[in-house]
Amino acid sequence: MALARPKEPVRMVYARPDGSILDHPSLLLAGVGGGAPRPVRDDELIPLPRGSDLFLLPKRRPIGLDPSNGAAISWDDEDATAVAAFLAPAWTMFLHPAYQTLDEAPALPLFAYSALGFADGRFWATGTRVDEDIRQDPWRFDATRVEKQVARRLAGSPENLVVQQLEQCALQYGCRAAQNFFIGRHEAPIPTSVACNSKCIGCISLQPDGEFRASHDRIRRAPRPDEIADMAVAHIERVPEGVVSFGQGCEGEPLLGRDLLPEAVKQIRARTSRGTVNVNTNGSLPNVVDAMCRAGLDAIRVSMNSARDPVYTAYYRPKKYTFDDVRETLRVMRRHDRFRSINYLVFPGVTDTDDELDAISSFIEDSDLDLIQMRNLNIDPELYRARLPQGTAREGFGMGVFMRRLQERFPHLHYGYFNPSKETYARWRSQRATC
């Protein structure tokens, strides 16, 4: 179904000190794609998706476009604050908001900030829906139901460390994946690791330098293999096409449990052949992935912000591993013929460039990827650009164009946002084989 397009020019929005959000009477919406503020094309605009959030950007003046000549204007009103949208799950954004950062502006919390405007009596953002799966659509979650289901599951497994951690994720952090576990549907997260071998700039579970606060606390200790297996089997035995996944935002790197995860997978598969066992990982330890495959691992999702080694390293800041290890991890999965996807942390002006398009194309050919999850990189845009190698961030050709060009090169490639079940990706592979 085609999305609506604005019938009138989309105007810049701003916030007043009382938190009210207004549209400017004349200045038009501007977006940032890695360079200077620019007009937003109609094919980049979407009605603000249901379930999205609006954020004020403190100490940042909104920038709009003069409708008479297209000039970018920083609105010199000390009571006006820039505003951005944080898109609902399954939506990938195209442009960052345009603003002027003032002195003493704090670093922005770890969210993805989309340009936001107003026209036709509604808000407009930039982006596209990349996954039709409704598993995390916010209106499907009733708070009272979630609380009751959490209490019921805790009563049945009061000593299980994984369930205890997921209670915090579901009720305190509002994690939709954790809430789905308690409701009994879709994909269940399995946090297992307290440590990590990356120092990601945008890590949501550990920020030791205090520049901004981590939004989650890690699990307090590694669970036992039987705790993991009990929780995983309970989920996939009761959920049609259920998925269980190691590697969550509220933990470190799961592969550091070198013996733990292969043993946990072995115990799961000794008790059931149902469901999909997946690991979300930085892909740093190919030998552990090999052991997990031998134990019964079905799928992997490797996180990366770029297929270019210097850009990857600048963000992940790996400890005792390299980007070559990441490549080898996906080669291991290919040799075992297991499902391969990447958690592609996209960023306008970095992802949608010729250099990145060529690099990710080479990466896809090497690993024979099945799926790219187009996830927005949650980070202060200015902070991220400043940490990358000089010249990396520049005006891109557009995230929509990037996706179309990549699809033309790899027609079999699927875009998405969530980890699919093995039944789903078996259908994908069957369709590919018959083409």
C-alpha positions in Angstrom: 0.0 0.0 0.0 1.4 3.4 -1.0 2.1 5.8 1.8 0.4 9.2 1.8 2.3 12.2 0.5 1.9 15.8 1.9 -0.5 18.0 0.0 1.2 21.2 1.4 4.8 22.2 2.1 6.1 20.5 5.2 7.1 23.0 7.8 9.9 23.0 10.4 8.8 22.2 14.0 10.2 23.5 17.3 9.5 23.2 21.0 8.7 25.8 23.6 10.1 25.7 27.2 6.8 24.2 28.4 7.3 21.2 26.1 4.7 22.2 23.5 5.6 21.5 19.9 4.6 24.0 17.2 5.2 24.3 13.5 6.9 27.4 12.1 4.6 29.7 10.1 6.9 29.9 7.1 10.3 28.0 7.4 10.2 24.6 5.8 11.6 21.3 7.0 15.3 20.7 6.5 17.1 17.4 6.9 20.8 16.4 7.2 22.1 13.5 5.1 25.8 13.9 6.1 26.4 17.4 4.7 24.7 20.8 5.0 20.9 21.1 5.8 18.9 20.4 2.6 15.3 20.1 1.5 13.6 16.8 2.2 12.3 15.0 -1.0 8.8 13.8 -1.1 10.0 10.2 -1.5 11.8 10.5 1.8 8.8 11.7 3.7 6.5 9.4 5.7 3.6 10.2 8.0 5.0 9.8 11.5 4.6 6.1 12.2 2.2 5.1 15.0 4.2 4.3 18.2 7.0 6.7 17.4 8.4 9.1 20.1 9.2 12.8 19.9 12.3 14.2 21.5 13.5 17.7 22.4 17.1 18.3 21.5 18.4 20.6 24.4 20.7 23.5 23.5 20.1 23.1 19.8 18.3 25.7 17.7 16.1 24.4 14.8 17.2 25.1 11.3 14.6 25.5 8.5 14.6 26.5 4.9 13.5 29.9 3.6 10.7 29.1 1.1 11.7 32.0 -1.2 15.2 30.9 -1.9 15.9 27.6 -0.1 18.5 29.1 2.2 19.1 27.3 5.5 18.2 29.5 8.5 18.9 28.9 12.1 15.9 30.3 13.9 17.3 32.9 16.3 14.7 32.5 19.1 16.1 31.6 22.5 12.9 29.9 23.5 12.9 27.6 20.5 14.4 24.1 20.8 15.0 21.6 18.0 12.8 18.5 17.9 13.3 15.0 16.4 11.4 11.8 15.9 12.5 8.4 17.2 10.8 6.0 14.8 8.8 3.0 15.9 10.4 -0.5 15.5 10.6 -1.8 11.9 11.1 1.6 10.4 14.5 2.8 9.1 15.1 6.6 9.0 16.6 8.5 6.1 17.6 11.9 7.4 18.8 13.5 10.7 17.2 16.7 12.0 18.8 20.1 11.1 19.9 22.2 14.0 22.6 24.5 15.3 24.3 23.2 18.4 24.9 25.9 21.1 27.7 26.1 23.6 27.5 23.7 26.5 25.0 21.5 24.7 24.9 18.0 26.3 25.6 14.9 24.3 22.3 13.4 23.2 21.1 10.1 24.7 21.4 6.9 22.7 18.4 7.2 20.3 18.2 7.6 16.6 17.0 11.1 15.6 15.0 11.6 12.5 14.1 14.9 10.9 10.5 15.9 11.8 8.1 18.3 10.2 4.4 19.2 10.1 1.8 19.6 7.3 -1.8 18.7 6.6 -2.6 18.6 10.3 -0.1 15.8 11.1 3.6 15.2 11.8 6.0 13.9 9.0 9.3 12.1 9.4 11.8 10.6 7.0 12.2 6.9 6.3 10.6 3.6 5.3 9.2 0.5 6.9 11.7 -2.3 6.3 9.9 -5.2 8.0 6.1 -6.0 7.9 6.4 -8.2 11.0 4.2 -6.7 13.7 6.0 -8.4 16.6 7.0 -5.1 18.2 4.3 -2.7 17.1 3.8 -0.7 20.3 0.0 -0.9 20.3 0.1 -4.7 20.7 1.4 -4.4 24.2 -1.0 -3.8 27.1 0.9 -2.8 30.2 -1.5 -4.6 32.6 -1.2 -7.8 30.6 2.6 -7.6 30.6 2.7 -7.1 34.4 0.4 -10.0 35.0 2.4 -12.3 32.7 5.7 -11.2 34.3 4.4 -12.0 37.8 3.1 -15.4 36.6 6.4 -16.4 35.0 8.5 -15.3 37.9 6.3 -17.3 40.3 7.0 -20.4 38.1 10.8 -19.8 37.8 11.7 -17.6 40.9 15.4 -18.6 40.8 16.1 -18.4 37.1 18.6 -15.6 36.5 17.6 -15.1 32.9 13.9 -14.6 33.8 14.9 -12.2 36.6 16.9 -10.1 34.1 14.1 -10.1 31.6 11.7 -8.9 34.2 13.8 -5.7 34.5 14.0 -5.4 30.8 10.3 -5.8 30.3 9.1 -3.5 33.1 11.9 -1.0 33.6 13.3 -0.6 30.1 10.1 -1.3 28.2 11.9 -3.9 26.0 9.4 -5.3 23.5 11.4 -8.5 23.0 11.4 -9.2 26.8 7.7 -8.4 27.0 7.0 -10.8 24.1 8.8 -13.5 26.1 6.5 -13.1 29.0 3.4 -12.8 26.8 4.5 -16.0 25.1 5.0 -15.1 21.4 7.5 -14.4 18.7 11.2 -14.1 19.8 12.6 -14.4 23.3 15.8 -12.7 24.2 18.4 -14.7 26.3 20.9 -12.4 28.0 24.0 -14.3 29.2 27.1 -12.1 29.3 28.4 -9.5 31.7 31.5 -8.6 29.7 32.3 -7.4 26.2 35.4 -7.3 23.9 34.2 -4.2 22.1 34.0 -0.6 23.5 31.3 0.6 21.2 30.8 4.4 21.2 27.1 3.9 21.4 27.0 0.9 23.8 23.6 1.0 25.7 24.8 -1.1 28.6 28.1 0.4 29.6 29.4 4.0 29.3 32.4 4.2 31.7 33.6 7.7 30.6 30.3 9.4 31.7 29.9 11.4 28.5 26.3 10.1 28.5 24.5 7.6 30.5 24.0 4.0 29.4 20.3 3.2 29.2 20.5 -0.4 30.4 22.2 -2.4 33.1 23.9 -5.7 32.2 22.9 -9.1 33.7 24.7 -9.4 37.0 26.3 -12.8 36.3 26.4 -15.5 33.6 23.5 -17.9 34.0 24.1 -21.7 34.0 23.5 -23.8 30.9 20.4 -25.4 32.4 18.9 -22.0 33.3 19.3 -21.0 29.7 17.9 -24.2 28.3 14.9 -24.3 30.7 13.9 -20.8 29.6 14.6 -21.4 25.9 12.7 -24.7 25.7 9.8 -23.3 27.6 9.5 -20.6 25.0 9.9 -22.5 21.8 7.8 -25.4 22.9 4.8 -23.1 23.4 5.3 -20.6 20.6 4.6 -21.5 16.9 7.8 -20.8 14.9 9.3 -19.4 18.1 12.8 -17.9 18.2 15.3 -17.6 21.1 18.3 -15.3 20.8 21.5 -14.8 22.7 23.0 -11.4 22.6 20.9 -8.5 23.9 21.3 -4.8 24.6 21.3 -5.5 28.4 24.5 -7.6 28.2 28.0 -7.8 26.8 29.2 -10.1 24.0 27.6 -13.6 24.3 30.5 -15.4 22.5 32.7 -14.7 25.5 30.8 -17.5 27.1 33.1 -19.8 25.1 31.9 -23.0 26.7 28.6 -21.8 28.1 26.7 -21.2 24.8 27.7 -24.4 23.0 26.7 -26.4 26.1 23.4 -24.4 26.4 22.6 -25.0 22.7 23.4 -28.7 23.1 21.0 -29.0 26.1 18.3 -27.1 24.2 18.6 -29.4 21.2 18.7 -32.5 23.4 15.2 -31.6 24.6 13.6 -30.3 21.4 14.1 -29.8 17.7 11.5 -27.1 17.6 12.1 -23.4 17.3 15.0 -21.3 16.0 18.2 -20.8 18.1 19.9 -17.6 17.1 22.8 -15.6 18.4 23.2 -11.8 18.0 26.9 -11.1 18.2 29.8 -8.9 17.1 31.2 -12.0 15.4 34.5 -11.7 17.1 35.1 -15.4 17.9 34.6 -17.7 14.9 35.7 -20.8 16.8 32.9 -20.4 19.3 30.4 -20.0 16.5 31.7 -23.2 15.0 31.2 -25.0 18.3 27.7 -23.6 18.5 26.8 -24.7 15.0 28.0 -28.2 15.9 25.8 -28.1 18.9 22.7 -27.1 16.9 22.8 -23.3 16.3 20.4 -22.3 13.5 21.1 -18.7 12.8 23.3 -15.7 13.4 23.0 -11.9 13.3 26.3 -10.1 13.3 26.2 -6.4 14.2 28.3 -3.9 12.3 28.1 -0.2 11.5 30.1 -0.5 8.3 31.8 -3.1 6.0 34.9 -0.8 5.9 37.5 -1.9 8.4 38.5 1.6 9.5 34.9 2.8 10.0 34.0 -0.4 11.8 37.0 -0.1 14.1 36.4 3.5 14.9 33.0 2.7 16.3 33.4 -0.8 17.8 36.9 -0.2 19.2 37.5 -4.0 19.3 39.7 -5.6 21.9 41.7 -8.7 20.8 39.8 -9.2 17.6 39.7 -7.6 14.2 37.2 -7.1 11.4 38.7 -10.1 9.7 37.4 -12.2 12.5 33.9 -10.9 11.8 34.2 -11.9 8.2 35.4 -15.4 9.2 32.5 -15.8 11.6 30.1 -15.5 8.7 32.2 -17.8 6.6 31.9 -20.4 9.4 28.1 -20.0 9.2 28.2 -20.4 5.4 30.2 -23.6 5.7 27.6 -25.0 8.1 24.8 -23.7 5.8 23.2 -21.8 8.6 21.1 -18.7 8.2 23.2 -15.5 8.0 22.2 -11.9 8.7 23.7 -8.7 9.8 22.5 -6.1 12.2 23.4 -3.2 9.9 23.6 0.0 12.0 22.8 2.5 9.3 23.6 6.2 9.4 22.8 8.8 6.7 25.9 10.2 5.2 28.0 7.2 6.1 26.0 4.2 4.9 24.6 5.8 1.7 27.9 6.4 0.0 29.6 4.8 -2.9 32.5 3.6 -0.7 30.1 1.8 1.7 28.0 0.4 -1.1 31.0 -1.2 -2.7 32.3 -2.5 0.7 29.1 -4.0 1.8 28.6 -5.6 -1.7 32.0 -7.3 -1.3 31.0 -8.4 2.2 27.7 -9.9 1.0 29.4 -11.8 -1.8 32.0 -13.3 0.6 29.4 -14.4 3.2 26.4 -15.0 0.9 24.1 -13.2 3.3 20.4 -14.0 3.5 19.2 -10.9 5.3 20.2 -7.3 6.2 18.4 -5.9 9.2 18.4 -2.2 8.6 18.7 -0.9 12.1 19.1 2.8 12.9 22.3 3.6 14.8 21.3 5.1 18.1 23.8 7.9 18.8 24.2 11.6 18.9 24.8 12.4 15.2 27.6 15.0 15.8 29.4 12.7 18.3 29.4 9.8 15.7 30.7 11.9 12.9 33.5 13.3 15.0 34.7 9.8 16.0 34.9 8.5 12.4 38.0 8.7 10.2 38.2 12.1 8.5 36.2 12.4 5.3 33.9 9.4 6.2 30.8 11.4 6.8 29.6 13.4 3.8 26.5 14.1 1.9 25.1 10.7 0.8 22.9 9.8 -2.2 20.0 8.8 0.1 19.2 5.7 2.2 16.3 4.8 -0.1 18.6 4.9 -3.1 21.2 2.9 -1.2 18.7 0.1 -0.6 17.5 0.1 -4.2 21.0 -0.1 -5.5 21.9 -2.9 -3.2 18.8 -4.8 -4.1 19.7 -4.5 -7.8 23.1 -6.1 -7.1 21.6 -8.9 -4.9 18.0 -9.7 -5.9 17.8 -12.5 -3.4 18.7 -10.3 -0.4 16.0 -9.6 2.1 15.7 -6.5 4.1 14.2 -6.6 7.6 14.4 -5.6 11.2 13.8 -8.8 13.2 15.3 -12.3 13.4 13.1 -14.6 11.3 12.1 -18.1 12.2 13.8 -21.0 10.4 10.4 -21.7 8.8 10.4 -18.2 7.3 13.9 -18.2 6.0 13.4 -21.8 4.6 10.6 -20.3 2.4 13.0 -17.5 1.4 15.7 -19.9 0.3 13.2 -22.1 -1.5 12.0 -19.0 -3.5 15.6 -18.1 -4.3 16.3 -21.6 -5.5 13.3 -21.6 -7.9 14.2 -18.2 -9.4 
